[in-house]
Amino acid sequence: MLAALHLGIEMSCKQLYELAGKLRVSYQKKINNTYIWSSLARDALLMAAKNEEFLESEKLNVPTKSAGKIRRIRREKADLVELLQSAESTEFNFSIHTYIVAQVEAYLSDLVRGVLNIDKRRLKARVQGIDHVKKVDVSSIIDAESLDEITDELIDRELIAIFYASPEKQFEYLERVIGIEVDSKTKQLFKNWKEYKATRDLIVHNHGVVNELYIKKAGSLARAELGNQIEVTSEYIDSLVAETKSLVGRISNSIQRANKV
């Protein structure tokens, strides 16, 4: 009995170790790839803004629903230059920032889902401030084809609850339930991560104009005053890439250290 229990624990540790390593490699590569292609795209925007032949073309292709055809629209040279310069300095970085934050959130979601699948007992864990799943509908149990199907539904609902909670509660869940080790460097990376997330929310929900919610979320790291446009510079993107990769690495590494067999 004890031997079987010990074997089961070893198998779980091995699975958690492998999961953390796989996700670290996958998502750090995704973030790097995003930075590479976005850097090339930014250079292309700058080149287009200096390409006289392109600027003089005036008409550009855009998609339309009319029979799935492409429509040619007119843009004056001055309008094109302004469009490209604005895209390179603002809209482009807004988009890249939003995408990278989404990649890190996907990493965290995949990590939590993977851990809960490997060790289903952790579904019973509770963190105050997260609206955890408290019950399962009778119909869900009766209609399910297997216990795994019920568990999958529970994990889906639990993920929604976790990632609707505040970043502080999410981090507390990662520490208490997922089992990540938190040192001073990880705490600082997470503090910076909260500001990155707050900037993403501001871009998506308020056109990048600083509001009270951003200031509350970002705290002491708020980068602009109320009513001002938030800046997302190339240097800021560089920091985002470096620090999110480090955060992914430190979370994964701490799980691997705790589950090394």
GROMACS elastic network, one bead per residue, 0.5 to 0.9 nm:
[ bonds ]
;  ai    aj funct       b0    kb
    1     4     6  0.51895   500
    1     5     6  0.62527   500
    1     6     6  0.86335   500
    2     5     6  0.50002   500
    2     6     6  0.60434   500
    2     7     6  0.84932   500
    3     6     6  0.50661   500
    3     7     6  0.61011   500
    3     8     6  0.85659   500
    4     7     6  0.50322   500
    4     8     6  0.61301   500
    4     9     6  0.86788   500
    5     8     6  0.50430   500
    5     9     6  0.62854   500
    5    10     6  0.86781   500
    6     9     6  0.51351   500
    6    10     6  0.62216   500
    6    11     6  0.86513   500
    7    10     6  0.50632   500
    7    11     6  0.61581   500
    7    12     6  0.86511   500
    8    11     6  0.51276   500
    8    12     6  0.62577   500
    8    13     6  0.86584   500
    9    12     6  0.51131   500
    9    13     6  0.61574   500
    9    14     6  0.85736   500
   10    13     6  0.50916   500
   10    14     6  0.61157   500
   10    15     6  0.86289   500
   10   259     6  0.85101   500
   10   261     6  0.67707   500
   11    14     6  0.50745   500
   11    15     6  0.62073   500
   11    16     6  0.86522   500
   12    15     6  0.50839   500
   12    16     6  0.61340   500
   12    17     6  0.84812   500
   12   118     6  0.64057   500
   12   119     6  0.70436   500
   12   259     6  0.83466   500
   13    16     6  0.51165   500
   13    17     6  0.60012   500
   13    18     6  0.85477   500
   13   256     6  0.85443   500
   13   258     6  0.82466   500
   13   260     6  0.67231   500
   13   261     6  0.68819   500
   14    17     6  0.50614   500
   14    18     6  0.61685   500
   14    19     6  0.85479   500
   14   256     6  0.89029   500
   14   259     6  0.67384   500
   14   260     6  0.70443   500
   14   261     6  0.68081   500
   15    18     6  0.51519   500
   15    19     6  0.60032   500
   15    20     6  0.86113   500
   15   115     6  0.87696   500
   15   118     6  0.70592   500
   15   259     6  0.86947   500
   16    19     6  0.50158   500
   16    20     6  0.61443   500
   16    21     6  0.85955   500
   16   114     6  0.79945   500
   16   115     6  0.66071   500
   16   118     6  0.72015   500
   16   119     6  0.88797   500
   16   255     6  0.73132   500
   16   256     6  0.71799   500
   16   259     6  0.66072   500
   16   260     6  0.89338   500
   17    20     6  0.54387   500
   17    21     6  0.63773   500
   17    22     6  0.87095   500
   17   252     6  0.85028   500
   17   253     6  0.88044   500
   17   255     6  0.66694   500
   17   257     6  0.79326   500
   17   258     6  0.82496   500
   17   259     6  0.56229   500
   17   260     6  0.64531   500
   17   261     6  0.87195   500
   18    21     6  0.51914   500
   18    22     6  0.60291   500
   18    23     6  0.85788   500
   18   256     6  0.77673   500
   19    22     6  0.51873   500
   19    23     6  0.61362   500
   19    24     6  0.85241   500
   19   111     6  0.75762   500
   19   114     6  0.70578   500
   19   115     6  0.80318   500
   19   252     6  0.85520   500
   19   256     6  0.87423   500
   20    23     6  0.53381   500
   20    24     6  0.61115   500
   20    25     6  0.87385   500
   20   111     6  0.71851   500
   20   114     6  0.89565   500
   20   251     6  0.81983   500
   20   253     6  0.71933   500
   20   254     6  0.88407   500
   20   255     6  0.64536   500
   20   256     6  0.63486   500
   21    24     6  0.51745   500
   21    25     6  0.63086   500
   21    26     6  0.85856   500
   21   249     6  0.88403   500
   21   252     6  0.63416   500
   21   253     6  0.74649   500
   21   255     6  0.88795   500
   21   256     6  0.72256   500
   22    25     6  0.54135   500
   22    26     6  0.61139   500
   22    27     6  0.86351   500
   22   252     6  0.89415   500
   23    26     6  0.50416   500
   23    27     6  0.59261   500
   23    28     6  0.82006   500
   23   107     6  0.68695   500
   23   110     6  0.78348   500
   23   111     6  0.72408   500
   23   248     6  0.84953   500
   23   252     6  0.75506   500
   24    27     6  0.55709   500
   24    28     6  0.59159   500
   24    29     6  0.83066   500
   24   107     6  0.82453   500
   24   245     6  0.84797   500
   24   248     6  0.61204   500
   24   249     6  0.58391   500
   24   251     6  0.85537   500
   24   252     6  0.59643   500
   24   253     6  0.82577   500
   25    28     6  0.54752   500
   25    29     6  0.60676   500
   25    30     6  0.86474   500
   25   249     6  0.84906   500
   26    29     6  0.53095   500
   26    30     6  0.62930   500
   26    31     6  0.88916   500
   26   107     6  0.88541   500
   27    31     6  0.61589   500
   27    32     6  0.84629   500
   27   103     6  0.72585   500
   27   104     6  0.74662   500
   27   106     6  0.87006   500
   27   107     6  0.64801   500
   27   245     6  0.79410   500
   27   248     6  0.76900   500
   28    31     6  0.51920   500
   28    32     6  0.61641   500
   28    33     6  0.85532   500
   28   244     6  0.84239   500
   28   245     6  0.54843   500
   28   246     6  0.86191   500
   28   248     6  0.72245   500
   28   249     6  0.78020   500
   29    32     6  0.50292   500
   29    33     6  0.59924   500
   29    34     6  0.85228   500
   29   245     6  0.89092   500
   30    33     6  0.50427   500
   30    34     6  0.61286   500
   30    35     6  0.86351   500
   30   100     6  0.87937   500
   30   103     6  0.77044   500
   31    34     6  0.51135   500
   31    35     6  0.63022   500
   31    36     6  0.87302   500
   31   100     6  0.64610   500
   31   103     6  0.72700   500
   31   104     6  0.83819   500
   31   241     6  0.66812   500
   31   244     6  0.83606   500
   31   245     6  0.72180   500
   32    35     6  0.51151   500
   32    36     6  0.62382   500
   32    37     6  0.88561   500
   32   241     6  0.74841   500
   32   245     6  0.84545   500
   33    36     6  0.50406   500
   33    37     6  0.62620   500
   33    38     6  0.83544   500
   34    37     6  0.55072   500
   34    38     6  0.58971   500
   34    39     6  0.83886   500
   34    96     6  0.78491   500
   34    99     6  0.84556   500
   34   100     6  0.75029   500
   35    38     6  0.52060   500
   35    39     6  0.59799   500
   35    40     6  0.86601   500
   35    96     6  0.82405   500
   35   100     6  0.87927   500
   35   237     6  0.85834   500
   35   238     6  0.83904   500
   35   241     6  0.74002   500
   36    39     6  0.52700   500
   36    40     6  0.64613   500
   36    41     6  0.87467   500
   37    40     6  0.51032   500
   37    41     6  0.61310   500
   37    42     6  0.86033   500
   38    42     6  0.60290   500
   38    43     6  0.85681   500
   38    92     6  0.85974   500
   38    93     6  0.89292   500
   38    96     6  0.72484   500
   39    42     6  0.50874   500
   39    43     6  0.63055   500
   39    44     6  0.86688   500
   40    43     6  0.51561   500
   40    44     6  0.62854   500
   40    45     6  0.88291   500
   41    45     6  0.63451   500
   41    46     6  0.87990   500
   42    45     6  0.51169   500
   42    46     6  0.64413   500
   42    47     6  0.87068   500
   42    87     6  0.88695   500
   42    88     6  0.62255   500
   42    92     6  0.76771   500
   43    46     6  0.51237   500
   43    47     6  0.61821   500
   43    48     6  0.85984   500
   43    88     6  0.87401   500
   44    47     6  0.50069   500
   44    48     6  0.60434   500
   44    49     6  0.86076   500
   45    48     6  0.50762   500
   45    49     6  0.62749   500
   45    50     6  0.89305   500
   45    84     6  0.61589   500
   45    85     6  0.78728   500
   45    87     6  0.78591   500
   45    88     6  0.64159   500
   46    49     6  0.51947   500
   46    50     6  0.67707   500
   46    51     6  0.89264   500
   46    84     6  0.73866   500
   46    85     6  0.75375   500
   46    88     6  0.71576   500
   47    50     6  0.52967   500
   47    51     6  0.62012   500
   48    52     6  0.81808   500
   48    54     6  0.68320   500
   48    55     6  0.76103   500
   48    81     6  0.85674   500
   48    84     6  0.75623   500
   49    52     6  0.79734   500
   49    54     6  0.83571   500
   49    55     6  0.72727   500
   49    80     6  0.76482   500
   49    81     6  0.55553   500
   49    82     6  0.86088   500
   49    83     6  0.88861   500
   49    84     6  0.59825   500
   49    85     6  0.70881   500
   50    54     6  0.85473   500
   50    55     6  0.78961   500
   50    81     6  0.83207   500
   51    54     6  0.54304   500
   51    55     6  0.61874   500
   51    56     6  0.86669   500
   52    56     6  0.59773   500
   52    57     6  0.85922   500
   52    77     6  0.88906   500
   53    56     6  0.52976   500
   53    57     6  0.64226   500
   54    57     6  0.52620   500
   54    58     6  0.78396   500
   54    77     6  0.89261   500
   55    58     6  0.65013   500
   55    75     6  0.88292   500
   55    76     6  0.79455   500
   55    77     6  0.52448   500
   55    78     6  0.83508   500
   55    80     6  0.65547   500
   55    81     6  0.74059   500
   56    59     6  0.86595   500
   56    76     6  0.78111   500
   56    77     6  0.59861   500
   57    60     6  0.76876   500
   57    74     6  0.88770   500
   57    75     6  0.84951   500
   57    76     6  0.86365   500
   57    77     6  0.81470   500
   58    73     6  0.80988   500
   58    74     6  0.54160   500
   58    76     6  0.54595   500
   58    77     6  0.64864   500
   58    80     6  0.81233   500
   59    72     6  0.57749   500
   59    73     6  0.51889   500
   59    75     6  0.59407   500
   59    76     6  0.83041   500
   60    71     6  0.80386   500
   60    72     6  0.51420   500
   60    73     6  0.53568   500
   60    74     6  0.64737   500
   60    75     6  0.74442   500
   61    70     6  0.61593   500
   61    71     6  0.55724   500
   61    73     6  0.64217   500
   62    69     6  0.89230   500
   62    70     6  0.56796   500
   62    71     6  0.52999   500
   62    72     6  0.62033   500
   62    73     6  0.70998   500
   63    66     6  0.87872   500
   63    68     6  0.73916   500
   63    69     6  0.64334   500
   63    71     6  0.59682   500
   63    72     6  0.86463   500
   64    67     6  0.78466   500
   64    68     6  0.61387   500
   64    69     6  0.58325   500
   64    70     6  0.57988   500
   64    71     6  0.62472   500
   65    68     6  0.50409   500
   65    69     6  0.68005   500
   65    70     6  0.85495   500
   66    69     6  0.59001   500
   66    70     6  0.83770   500
   66    71     6  0.89537   500
   75    78     6  0.81754   500
   75    79     6  0.60155   500
   75    80     6  0.61427   500
   76    79     6  0.51525   500
   76    80     6  0.62308   500
   76    81     6  0.87472   500
   77    80     6  0.51115   500
   77    81     6  0.62611   500
   77    82     6  0.86604   500
   78    81     6  0.52118   500
   78    82     6  0.62358   500
   78    83     6  0.85532   500
   79    82     6  0.51502   500
   79    83     6  0.60145   500
   79    84     6  0.86312   500
   80    84     6  0.61111   500
   80    85     6  0.84809   500
   81    84     6  0.52514   500
   81    85     6  0.60633   500
   81    86     6  0.84558   500
   82    85     6  0.51813   500
   82    86     6  0.59618   500
   82    87     6  0.83857   500
   83    86     6  0.52722   500
   83    87     6  0.60353   500
   83    88     6  0.86254   500
   84    87     6  0.50086   500
   84    88     6  0.60924   500
   84    89     6  0.85788   500
   85    88     6  0.51915   500
   85    89     6  0.61410   500
   85    90     6  0.83612   500
   86    89     6  0.52495   500
   86    90     6  0.56507   500
   86    91     6  0.66456   500
   86    92     6  0.82947   500
   87    90     6  0.54951   500
   87    92     6  0.51332   500
   87    93     6  0.80130   500
   88    91     6  0.67323   500
   88    92     6  0.54721   500
   88    93     6  0.71867   500
   89    92     6  0.68643   500
   89    93     6  0.69128   500
   89   232     6  0.82490   500
   89   233     6  0.71868   500
   89   234     6  0.83450   500
   90    93     6  0.55564   500
   90    94     6  0.61353   500
   90    95     6  0.87683   500
   90   231     6  0.76407   500
   90   232     6  0.68749   500
   90   233     6  0.77180   500
   91    95     6  0.62153   500
   91    96     6  0.87332   500
   92    95     6  0.52219   500
   92    96     6  0.63202   500
   92    97     6  0.85900   500
   93    96     6  0.50628   500
   93    97     6  0.58927   500
   93    98     6  0.84125   500
   93   232     6  0.60104   500
   93   233     6  0.67985   500
   93   234     6  0.71221   500
   93   237     6  0.72942   500
   94    97     6  0.52418   500
   94    98     6  0.61893   500
   94    99     6  0.86730   500
   94   200     6  0.79273   500
   94   203     6  0.68020   500
   94   204     6  0.89758   500
   94   208     6  0.83725   500
   94   231     6  0.88145   500
   94   232     6  0.64781   500
   94   233     6  0.89757   500
   95    98     6  0.51926   500
   95    99     6  0.61972   500
   95   100     6  0.87459   500
   95   203     6  0.87423   500
   96    99     6  0.50737   500
   96   100     6  0.61782   500
   96   101     6  0.86112   500
   96   237     6  0.79187   500
   97   100     6  0.53512   500
   97   101     6  0.62662   500
   97   102     6  0.86309   500
   97   196     6  0.81896   500
   97   199     6  0.85667   500
   97   200     6  0.68943   500
   97   232     6  0.77764   500
   97   236     6  0.89642   500
   97   237     6  0.65715   500
   97   240     6  0.77196   500
   97   241     6  0.89832   500
   98   101     6  0.53267   500
   98   102     6  0.62507   500
   98   103     6  0.88179   500
   98   196     6  0.89801   500
   98   197     6  0.85156   500
   98   199     6  0.85066   500
   98   200     6  0.53525   500
   98   201     6  0.84023   500
   98   203     6  0.77911   500
   98   204     6  0.79646   500
   99   102     6  0.50437   500
   99   103     6  0.63283   500
   99   104     6  0.89254   500
   99   200     6  0.89249   500
  100   104     6  0.64594   500
  100   105     6  0.87041   500
  100   240     6  0.80782   500
  100   241     6  0.75940   500
  100   244     6  0.84961   500
  101   104     6  0.52427   500
  101   105     6  0.63077   500
  101   106     6  0.86665   500
  101   193     6  0.87177   500
  101   196     6  0.72116   500
  101   197     6  0.66224   500
  101   200     6  0.71625   500
  101   240     6  0.84968   500
  101   244     6  0.82639   500
  102   105     6  0.50428   500
  102   106     6  0.61477   500
  102   107     6  0.86757   500
  102   200     6  0.89525   500
  103   107     6  0.62847   500
  103   108     6  0.88012   500
  104   108     6  0.63501   500
  104   109     6  0.86295   500
  104   244     6  0.70027   500
  104   245     6  0.85133   500
  104   247     6  0.89947   500
  104   248     6  0.75237   500
  105   108     6  0.51207   500
  105   109     6  0.61532   500
  105   110     6  0.85862   500
  105   163     6  0.86545   500
  106   109     6  0.50138   500
  106   110     6  0.60337   500
  106   111     6  0.84253   500
  107   110     6  0.51588   500
  107   111     6  0.60341   500
  107   112     6  0.86559   500
  107   248     6  0.77292   500
  108   111     6  0.50237   500
  108   112     6  0.61898   500
  108   113     6  0.85285   500
  108   174     6  0.88378   500
  108   248     6  0.83648   500
  109   112     6  0.52820   500
  109   113     6  0.60591   500
  109   114     6  0.84310   500
  109   159     6  0.69869   500
  109   163     6  0.80462   500
  110   113     6  0.51203   500
  110   114     6  0.59190   500
  110   115     6  0.85428   500
  111   114     6  0.51532   500
  111   115     6  0.61799   500
  111   116     6  0.86275   500
  111   178     6  0.85513   500
  111   252     6  0.87121   500
  112   115     6  0.52143   500
  112   116     6  0.61341   500
  112   117     6  0.85305   500
  112   155     6  0.89449   500
  112   159     6  0.76014   500
  112   174     6  0.78877   500
  112   178     6  0.69158   500
  113   116     6  0.52555   500
  113   117     6  0.61207   500
  113   118     6  0.86568   500
  113   155     6  0.66646   500
  113   156     6  0.80114   500
  113   159     6  0.73324   500
  114   117     6  0.51334   500
  114   118     6  0.62155   500
  114   119     6  0.86008   500
  115   118     6  0.51259   500
  115   119     6  0.59819   500
  115   120     6  0.79002   500
  115   122     6  0.82365   500
  115   178     6  0.68524   500
  116   119     6  0.51302   500
  116   120     6  0.50011   500
  116   121     6  0.75988   500
  116   122     6  0.61188   500
  116   123     6  0.64577   500
  116   155     6  0.70435   500
  116   178     6  0.83825   500
  117   120     6  0.56046   500
  117   151     6  0.81551   500
  117   152     6  0.80019   500
  117   155     6  0.78838   500
  119   122     6  0.60809   500
  119   123     6  0.82053   500
  120   123     6  0.56191   500
  120   124     6  0.81050   500
  120   151     6  0.79713   500
  120   155     6  0.89647   500
  121   124     6  0.59116   500
  121   125     6  0.78202   500
  122   125     6  0.52932   500
  122   126     6  0.88479   500
  122   177     6  0.65405   500
  122   178     6  0.80590   500
  123   126     6  0.81759   500
  123   133     6  0.88375   500
  123   154     6  0.80607   500
  123   155     6  0.75046   500
  123   158     6  0.79033   500
  123   177     6  0.88206   500
  125   132     6  0.88571   500
  125   173     6  0.89233   500
  125   176     6  0.86094   500
  125   177     6  0.65429   500
  126   130     6  0.76852   500
  126   131     6  0.89543   500
  126   132     6  0.69055   500
  126   173     6  0.82559   500
  126   177     6  0.81977   500
  127   130     6  0.58689   500
  127   131     6  0.85788   500
  127   132     6  0.80418   500
  127   169     6  0.74292   500
  127   172     6  0.74347   500
  127   173     6  0.63617   500
  127   176     6  0.81176   500
  127   177     6  0.84830   500
  128   131     6  0.80409   500
  128   132     6  0.89204   500
  128   169     6  0.80220   500
  129   132     6  0.88016   500
  129   165     6  0.72046   500
  129   166     6  0.83991   500
  129   169     6  0.66582   500
  130   161     6  0.62823   500
  130   162     6  0.60939   500
  130   163     6  0.88977   500
  130   164     6  0.81101   500
  130   165     6  0.57489   500
  130   166     6  0.84157   500
  130   169     6  0.68646   500
  130   170     6  0.82884   500
  130   173     6  0.88268   500
  131   134     6  0.84252   500
  131   158     6  0.83868   500
  131   161     6  0.55140   500
  131   162     6  0.74890   500
  131   164     6  0.86642   500
  131   165     6  0.77808   500
  132   157     6  0.81910   500
  132   158     6  0.60424   500
  132   159     6  0.89993   500
  132   161     6  0.59125   500
  132   162     6  0.75015   500
  133   136     6  0.78513   500
  133   154     6  0.71974   500
  133   155     6  0.89906   500
  133   157     6  0.66624   500
  133   158     6  0.59590   500
  133   161     6  0.76223   500
  136   139     6  0.84711   500
  136   140     6  0.68553   500
  136   141     6  0.73943   500
  136   150     6  0.85969   500
  136   154     6  0.78260   500
  137   140     6  0.52654   500
  137   141     6  0.67636   500
  137   142     6  0.89402   500
  138   141     6  0.52324   500
  138   142     6  0.62462   500
  138   143     6  0.85486   500
  139   142     6  0.50661   500
  139   143     6  0.58033   500
  139   144     6  0.82160   500
  140   143     6  0.53217   500
  140   144     6  0.58956   500
  140   150     6  0.70796   500
  140   153     6  0.86924   500
  141   144     6  0.53323   500
  141   145     6  0.85678   500
  141   146     6  0.87431   500
  141   147     6  0.83380   500
  141   149     6  0.89540   500
  141   150     6  0.65372   500
  142   145     6  0.81612   500
  143   146     6  0.90000   500
  144   147     6  0.72895   500
  144   148     6  0.86777   500
  144   149     6  0.60071   500
  144   150     6  0.62606   500
  145   148     6  0.83318   500
  145   149     6  0.66073   500
  145   150     6  0.83769   500
  146   149     6  0.53236   500
  146   150     6  0.68467   500
  146   151     6  0.88863   500
  147   150     6  0.51799   500
  147   151     6  0.62161   500
  147   152     6  0.86319   500
  148   152     6  0.60169   500
  148   153     6  0.86151   500
  149   152     6  0.50935   500
  149   153     6  0.63756   500
  149   154     6  0.87342   500
  150   153     6  0.52078   500
  150   154     6  0.63142   500
  150   155     6  0.87568   500
  151   155     6  0.61702   500
  151   156     6  0.85920   500
  152   155     6  0.51074   500
  152   156     6  0.61566   500
  152   157     6  0.86696   500
  153   156     6  0.50673   500
  153   157     6  0.62431   500
  153   158     6  0.85045   500
  154   157     6  0.52056   500
  154   158     6  0.60176   500
  154   159     6  0.85912   500
  155   159     6  0.60543   500
  155   160     6  0.86402   500
  156   159     6  0.52529   500
  156   160     6  0.64815   500
  156   161     6  0.88797   500
  157   160     6  0.51898   500
  157   161     6  0.63933   500
  157   162     6  0.87733   500
  158   161     6  0.50750   500
  158   162     6  0.61653   500
  158   163     6  0.86624   500
  159   162     6  0.50769   500
  159   163     6  0.60927   500
  159   164     6  0.83878   500
  160   163     6  0.54276   500
  160   164     6  0.60344   500
  160   165     6  0.87004   500
  161   164     6  0.52950   500
  161   165     6  0.64686   500
  162   165     6  0.53846   500
  162   166     6  0.83418   500
  162   169     6  0.77630   500
  162   170     6  0.60644   500
  162   173     6  0.78751   500
  163   166     6  0.75088   500
  163   167     6  0.79936   500
  163   169     6  0.89554   500
  163   170     6  0.66943   500
  164   167     6  0.88205   500
  164   170     6  0.87359   500
  165   168     6  0.80770   500
  165   169     6  0.60940   500
  165   170     6  0.64546   500
  166   169     6  0.52743   500
  166   170     6  0.62879   500
  166   171     6  0.86875   500
  167   171     6  0.60744   500
  167   172     6  0.84947   500
  167   190     6  0.87680   500
  167   193     6  0.88268   500
  167   194     6  0.66079   500
  167   197     6  0.86958   500
  167   217     6  0.89594   500
  168   171     6  0.51667   500
  168   172     6  0.61644   500
  168   173     6  0.86423   500
  168   190     6  0.89457   500
  168   194     6  0.84694   500
  169   173     6  0.61192   500
  169   174     6  0.85992   500
  170   173     6  0.50574   500
  170   174     6  0.62820   500
  170   175     6  0.86980   500
  171   175     6  0.61969   500
  171   176     6  0.85969   500
  171   190     6  0.80024   500
  172   175     6  0.50766   500
  172   176     6  0.59738   500
  172   177     6  0.80646   500
  173   176     6  0.52243   500
  173   177     6  0.53224   500
  173   178     6  0.67205   500
  173   179     6  0.84318   500
  174   177     6  0.56981   500
  174   179     6  0.61779   500
  174   180     6  0.60408   500
  174   251     6  0.87924   500
  175   178     6  0.59306   500
  175   181     6  0.65198   500
  175   182     6  0.70977   500
  176   179     6  0.55216   500
  176   180     6  0.75430   500
  177   180     6  0.82941   500
  178   255     6  0.80360   500
  179   254     6  0.81374   500
  179   255     6  0.66647   500
  179   258     6  0.78766   500
  180   250     6  0.86643   500
  180   251     6  0.59762   500
  180   252     6  0.79556   500
  180   253     6  0.86408   500
  180   254     6  0.55083   500
  180   255     6  0.56492   500
  180   258     6  0.81629   500
  181   186     6  0.83852   500
  181   250     6  0.85835   500
  181   251     6  0.74787   500
  181   254     6  0.55564   500
  181   255     6  0.76075   500
  181   258     6  0.85041   500
  182   185     6  0.80017   500
  182   186     6  0.57257   500
  182   187     6  0.64957   500
  182   251     6  0.85625   500
  182   254     6  0.84330   500
  183   186     6  0.53481   500
  183   187     6  0.62358   500
  183   188     6  0.87999   500
  184   187     6  0.50655   500
  184   188     6  0.62895   500
  184   189     6  0.87068   500
  185   188     6  0.51373   500
  185   189     6  0.62149   500
  185   190     6  0.85904   500
  186   189     6  0.50456   500
  186   190     6  0.61125   500
  186   191     6  0.85642   500
  186   246     6  0.87418   500
  186   247     6  0.68317   500
  186   250     6  0.69966   500
  186   251     6  0.81280   500
  187   190     6  0.50890   500
  187   191     6  0.61536   500
  187   192     6  0.87077   500
  188   192     6  0.62724   500
  188   193     6  0.84824   500
  189   192     6  0.51351   500
  189   193     6  0.60613   500
  189   194     6  0.87609   500
  189   243     6  0.65477   500
  189   244     6  0.77646   500
  189   246     6  0.78345   500
  189   247     6  0.61689   500
  190   194     6  0.62850   500
  190   195     6  0.88544   500
  190   244     6  0.89794   500
  190   247     6  0.72981   500
  191   194     6  0.52715   500
  191   195     6  0.68803   500
  191   218     6  0.83807   500
  191   221     6  0.82998   500
  192   195     6  0.52263   500
  192   196     6  0.63908   500
  192   197     6  0.87559   500
  192   218     6  0.84112   500
  192   221     6  0.75028   500
  192   240     6  0.87436   500
  192   243     6  0.80870   500
  193   197     6  0.61570   500
  193   198     6  0.85080   500
  193   240     6  0.82865   500
  193   243     6  0.80340   500
  193   244     6  0.72855   500
  193   247     6  0.84421   500
  194   197     6  0.51094   500
  194   198     6  0.60858   500
  194   199     6  0.86140   500
  194   217     6  0.69661   500
  194   218     6  0.62233   500
  194   219     6  0.89320   500
  194   221     6  0.89510   500
  195   199     6  0.60936   500
  195   200     6  0.85398   500
  195   214     6  0.83751   500
  195   217     6  0.69576   500
  195   219     6  0.79264   500
  195   221     6  0.64724   500
  195   222     6  0.70043   500
  195   223     6  0.87343   500
  196   199     6  0.51470   500
  196   200     6  0.62721   500
  196   201     6  0.87437   500
  196   218     6  0.81836   500
  196   240     6  0.72990   500
  197   201     6  0.62105   500
  197   202     6  0.85742   500
  197   217     6  0.85228   500
  197   218     6  0.84456   500
  198   201     6  0.51081   500
  198   202     6  0.61689   500
  198   203     6  0.86911   500
  198   213     6  0.83357   500
  198   214     6  0.55955   500
  198   215     6  0.83219   500
  198   216     6  0.89126   500
  198   217     6  0.58516   500
  198   218     6  0.59856   500
  198   222     6  0.88719   500
  199   203     6  0.62098   500
  199   204     6  0.86576   500
  199   208     6  0.74583   500
  199   210     6  0.87622   500
  199   214     6  0.70720   500
  199   218     6  0.81109   500
  199   222     6  0.89661   500
  199   230     6  0.76308   500
  199   232     6  0.86704   500
  200   203     6  0.51438   500
  200   204     6  0.62005   500
  200   205     6  0.84908   500
  200   208     6  0.83203   500
  201   204     6  0.51580   500
  201   205     6  0.57975   500
  201   206     6  0.77059   500
  201   208     6  0.83959   500
  201   214     6  0.78431   500
  202   205     6  0.53410   500
  202   206     6  0.50934   500
  202   207     6  0.65099   500
  202   208     6  0.50009   500
  202   209     6  0.67209   500
  202   210     6  0.68504   500
  202   211     6  0.78312   500
  202   213     6  0.84848   500
  202   214     6  0.64979   500
  202   230     6  0.82926   500
  203   206     6  0.57501   500
  203   209     6  0.74936   500
  203   230     6  0.83289   500
  204   207     6  0.62551   500
  204   208     6  0.73779   500
  205   208     6  0.77682   500
  206   209     6  0.57140   500
  206   210     6  0.76547   500
  206   211     6  0.78906   500
  207   210     6  0.87802   500
  207   229     6  0.83220   500
  208   211     6  0.89234   500
  208   228     6  0.84161   500
  208   229     6  0.56514   500
  208   230     6  0.54376   500
  208   231     6  0.80720   500
  209   226     6  0.78671   500
  209   227     6  0.58089   500
  209   228     6  0.55805   500
  209   230     6  0.59908   500
  210   213     6  0.81549   500
  210   214     6  0.62344   500
  210   215     6  0.74096   500
  210   224     6  0.67904   500
  210   225     6  0.65638   500
  210   226     6  0.50706   500
  210   227     6  0.50768   500
  210   228     6  0.54768   500
  210   229     6  0.60561   500
  210   230     6  0.62420   500
  211   214     6  0.55051   500
  211   215     6  0.66232   500
  211   216     6  0.88739   500
  211   225     6  0.82337   500
  211   226     6  0.53758   500
  211   227     6  0.61697   500
  211   228     6  0.83819   500
  212   215     6  0.50985   500
  212   216     6  0.61433   500
  212   217     6  0.86323   500
  212   226     6  0.66771   500
  212   227     6  0.89219   500
  213   216     6  0.50531   500
  213   217     6  0.61305   500
  213   218     6  0.85128   500
  214   217     6  0.51015   500
  214   218     6  0.58902   500
  214   219     6  0.81739   500
  214   222     6  0.74274   500
  214   226     6  0.88300   500
  215   218     6  0.52519   500
  215   219     6  0.56985   500
  215   220     6  0.82044   500
  215   221     6  0.84328   500
  215   222     6  0.56211   500
  215   223     6  0.85350   500
  215   224     6  0.83949   500
  215   225     6  0.80302   500
  215   226     6  0.77209   500
  216   219     6  0.53112   500
  216   220     6  0.88500   500
  216   222     6  0.83264   500
  217   222     6  0.82005   500
  218   221     6  0.53650   500
  218   223     6  0.82457   500
  219   222     6  0.56969   500
  220   223     6  0.86264   500
  222   225     6  0.78077   500
  223   230     6  0.71656   500
  223   231     6  0.80631   500
  224   227     6  0.84230   500
  224   228     6  0.63162   500
  224   229     6  0.74071   500
  224   230     6  0.60958   500
  224   231     6  0.80886   500
  225   228     6  0.57368   500
  225   229     6  0.85158   500
  225   230     6  0.86474   500
  226   229     6  0.86962   500
  231   236     6  0.84946   500
  232   235     6  0.80816   500
  232   236     6  0.58641   500
  232   237     6  0.69489   500
  233   236     6  0.50230   500
  233   237     6  0.63703   500
  233   238     6  0.86697   500
  234   237     6  0.50421   500
  234   238     6  0.62417   500
  234   239     6  0.87723   500
  235   239     6  0.63708   500
  235   240     6  0.86364   500
  236   239     6  0.51085   500
  236   240     6  0.61499   500
  236   241     6  0.86892   500
  237   241     6  0.61505   500
  237   242     6  0.85977   500
  238   241     6  0.52599   500
  238   242     6  0.62298   500
  238   243     6  0.85563   500
  239   242     6  0.51727   500
  239   243     6  0.58820   500
  239   244     6  0.82667   500
  240   243     6  0.53751   500
  240   244     6  0.58831   500
  240   245     6  0.83613   500
  241   244     6  0.54851   500
  241   245     6  0.61447   500
  241   246     6  0.85688   500
  242   245     6  0.54386   500
  242   246     6  0.62791   500
  242   247     6  0.87969   500
  243   247     6  0.60799   500
  243   248     6  0.85901   500
  244   248     6  0.61129   500
  244   249     6  0.84174   500
  245   248     6  0.51361   500
  245   249     6  0.60657   500
  245   250     6  0.86044   500
  246   250     6  0.60318   500
  246   251     6  0.85375   500
  247   250     6  0.52129   500
  247   251     6  0.61424   500
  247   252     6  0.85181   500
  248   251     6  0.53736   500
  248   252     6  0.61483   500
  248   253     6  0.84610   500
  249   252     6  0.52402   500
  249   253     6  0.58662   500
  249   254     6  0.84547   500
  250   253     6  0.50666   500
  250   254     6  0.60175   500
  250   255     6  0.86386   500
  251   254     6  0.53477   500
  251   255     6  0.64917   500
  251   256     6  0.88340   500
  252   255     6  0.52511   500
  252   256     6  0.62928   500
  252   257     6  0.87464   500
  253   256     6  0.50145   500
  253   257     6  0.61506   500
  253   258     6  0.86448   500
  254   257     6  0.51063   500
  254   258     6  0.62851   500
  254   259     6  0.87345   500
  255   258     6  0.51539   500
  255   259     6  0.62495   500
  255   260     6  0.85586   500
  256   259     6  0.51347   500
  256   260     6  0.57908   500
  257   260     6  0.54472   500
  258   261     6  0.89455   500
